[in-house]
Amino acid sequence: MKKSVLIKISGIIIYFLFLGFSYSFGFNPGKEIGFNFFSFSKELLKILPFAFILIGLFEVWVKKETVEKHLGQDAGILGYLWVVLLAGTVVGGLYVAFPIAYALRNKGARLSIIFTYIGASAIARVPMTIFEASFLGIRFTAIRLIVSLPLVIMTSIMLEKYLVKNNYKMKEQNN
């Protein structure tokens, strides 16, 4: 077995031993860490299987030509609008956004549009925006979106230009 794999397995074993000792000896910080870990894991298990099923369906049902046409190199500003709308519907935050971004990349989406999608999924999800507006007000939420979304798009474009200029290549996946 590789040394890196042994280190990862050792870390996991030490973590669970720490949780076991915390519960056995009443160490409250360790018990809270364990509680948070298991409640977070439970929430993820509610979302991720369905999200990955939808991502799988996206891989099968959406043609590469369609993604290239609307989100590819010639997409223009409308491509950014499409991914902001797509990002608004993401449930599960970045845990779901990254696999979708990977699927978009495999289907031929432009790099800056993928970066915009990831950024927009972090800041413009509809449930989060409604929650924010109910506590901080619609005006605050509107200003935040009006300021942040163009910044995400501009940053994505600059990052794509930088990576293209430096001959960035996606690492090939080993099967």
C-alpha positions as CSV (number, residue, x, y, z in Angstrom):
1,M,0.0,0.0,0.0
2,K,1.2,3.5,-0.8
3,K,2.4,5.7,2.1
4,S,-0.2,8.4,1.3
5,V,-3.0,5.9,1.6
6,L,-1.7,4.6,4.9
7,I,-1.5,8.2,6.2
8,K,-5.1,8.9,5.2
9,I,-6.3,5.6,6.8
10,S,-4.3,6.3,9.9
11,G,-5.9,9.8,10.1
12,I,-9.4,8.4,9.9
13,I,-8.7,5.7,12.5
14,I,-7.2,8.3,14.9
15,Y,-10.2,10.6,14.3
16,F,-12.7,7.8,15.2
17,L,-10.6,6.7,18.2
18,F,-10.6,10.4,19.4
19,L,-14.4,10.4,19.1
20,G,-14.7,7.1,21.0
21,F,-12.5,8.3,23.8
22,S,-14.4,11.6,23.9
23,Y,-17.7,9.8,24.4
24,S,-16.2,7.3,26.9
25,F,-14.5,9.9,29.1
26,G,-17.0,12.7,28.7
27,F,-14.7,15.1,26.8
28,N,-17.3,17.7,25.7
29,P,-15.4,19.3,22.8
30,G,-14.8,15.9,21.3
31,K,-18.5,14.9,21.8
32,E,-19.5,18.2,20.0
33,I,-17.1,17.4,17.1
34,G,-18.7,13.9,16.8
35,F,-22.2,15.3,16.9
36,N,-21.4,17.9,14.2
37,F,-19.7,15.3,12.1
38,F,-22.6,12.9,12.2
39,S,-25.4,15.5,11.7
40,F,-23.5,17.0,8.8
41,S,-23.0,13.5,7.3
42,K,-26.7,12.8,7.7
43,E,-27.6,16.0,5.9
44,L,-25.2,15.2,3.0
45,L,-26.7,11.7,2.7
46,K,-30.1,13.3,2.2
47,I,-28.9,15.5,-0.7
48,L,-26.0,13.9,-2.5
49,P,-27.5,10.6,-3.8
50,F,-30.3,12.5,-5.6
51,A,-28.0,15.2,-6.8
52,F,-25.7,12.6,-8.4
53,I,-28.6,10.9,-10.0
54,L,-29.6,14.2,-11.6
55,I,-25.9,14.8,-12.7
56,G,-25.9,11.3,-14.2
57,L,-29.1,12.1,-16.1
58,F,-27.6,15.4,-17.3
59,E,-24.6,13.4,-18.6
60,V,-26.9,11.1,-20.6
61,W,-29.7,13.4,-21.7
62,V,-28.0,16.6,-22.5
63,K,-26.1,16.5,-25.8
64,K,-22.5,17.9,-26.0
65,E,-23.5,20.0,-28.9
66,T,-26.2,21.7,-26.9
67,V,-23.8,22.6,-24.1
68,E,-21.2,23.8,-26.6
69,K,-23.7,26.0,-28.4
70,H,-25.1,27.7,-25.3
71,L,-22.1,27.5,-22.9
72,G,-19.1,27.0,-25.3
73,Q,-16.5,29.4,-26.7
74,D,-19.0,31.3,-28.8
75,A,-21.7,31.6,-26.2
76,G,-21.2,35.3,-25.4
77,I,-22.9,37.1,-22.5
78,L,-26.0,34.8,-22.8
79,G,-23.9,31.9,-21.7
80,Y,-23.1,33.7,-18.4
81,L,-26.8,34.4,-17.9
82,W,-27.7,30.7,-18.4
83,V,-25.1,29.5,-15.9
84,V,-26.2,32.1,-13.3
85,L,-29.8,30.8,-13.7
86,L,-28.6,27.2,-13.5
87,A,-26.5,28.0,-10.4
88,G,-29.5,29.6,-8.7
89,T,-31.3,26.2,-8.8
90,V,-28.5,24.2,-7.2
91,V,-29.5,22.4,-4.0
92,G,-26.6,21.2,-1.8
93,G,-24.3,24.1,-2.5
94,L,-20.8,23.5,-3.8
95,Y,-21.0,19.8,-3.0
96,V,-23.3,19.5,-6.0
97,A,-21.9,22.5,-8.0
98,F,-18.4,21.0,-8.4
99,P,-19.6,17.7,-10.0
100,I,-21.9,19.7,-12.3
101,A,-19.0,22.0,-13.2
102,Y,-17.0,18.9,-14.1
103,A,-19.9,17.6,-16.2
104,L,-20.1,20.9,-18.0
105,R,-16.4,20.9,-18.7
106,N,-16.7,17.4,-20.2
107,K,-19.5,18.6,-22.4
108,G,-17.5,21.5,-23.8
109,A,-18.4,24.5,-21.7
110,R,-16.1,27.5,-21.7
111,L,-13.7,27.7,-18.8
112,S,-14.9,31.2,-17.7
113,I,-18.5,30.1,-17.8
114,I,-17.7,27.2,-15.6
115,F,-15.9,29.5,-13.1
116,T,-19.0,31.8,-13.2
117,Y,-21.2,28.8,-12.5
118,I,-19.1,27.8,-9.4
119,G,-19.1,31.4,-8.1
120,A,-22.8,32.0,-8.8
121,S,-23.6,28.7,-7.0
122,A,-21.9,30.0,-4.0
123,I,-23.6,33.4,-3.9
124,A,-26.9,33.3,-5.8
125,R,-28.8,30.2,-4.9
126,V,-32.5,30.9,-4.8
127,P,-33.2,29.3,-1.3
128,M,-30.2,31.1,0.2
129,T,-31.3,34.4,-1.4
130,I,-34.8,34.2,-0.1
131,F,-33.5,33.4,3.4
132,E,-31.1,36.3,3.2
133,A,-33.8,38.7,2.0
134,S,-36.2,37.7,4.8
135,F,-33.6,38.6,7.4
136,L,-31.6,41.4,5.9
137,G,-34.1,42.9,3.5
138,I,-34.7,42.8,-0.2
139,R,-32.7,46.0,-0.8
140,F,-29.6,44.5,0.8
141,T,-30.0,41.2,-1.2
142,A,-30.5,43.1,-4.5
143,I,-27.5,45.3,-3.9
144,R,-25.4,42.3,-3.0
145,L,-26.4,40.4,-6.1
146,I,-26.0,43.4,-8.4
147,V,-22.5,44.0,-7.1
148,S,-21.3,40.4,-6.7
149,L,-22.5,38.7,-9.9
150,P,-20.7,41.1,-12.3
151,L,-17.6,40.7,-10.2
152,V,-17.8,36.9,-10.4
153,I,-18.2,37.1,-14.2
154,M,-15.3,39.6,-14.6
155,T,-13.1,37.5,-12.3
156,S,-14.0,34.3,-14.3
157,I,-13.1,35.9,-17.6
158,M,-9.8,37.2,-16.2
159,L,-9.0,33.8,-14.7
160,E,-9.8,32.1,-18.0
161,K,-7.5,34.6,-19.9
162,Y,-4.7,34.0,-17.5
163,L,-5.0,30.2,-17.7
164,V,-5.2,30.2,-21.5
165,K,-2.2,32.6,-21.7
166,N,-0.2,30.2,-19.5
167,N,-1.2,27.1,-21.6
168,Y,-3.3,25.6,-18.8
169,K,-4.5,22.0,-19.6
170,M,-7.0,19.9,-17.7
171,K,-5.4,17.0,-16.1
172,E,-6.5,13.8,-17.7
173,Q,-8.6,11.4,-15.6
174,N,-7.1,8.0,-15.0
175,N,-9.7,5.2,-15.5
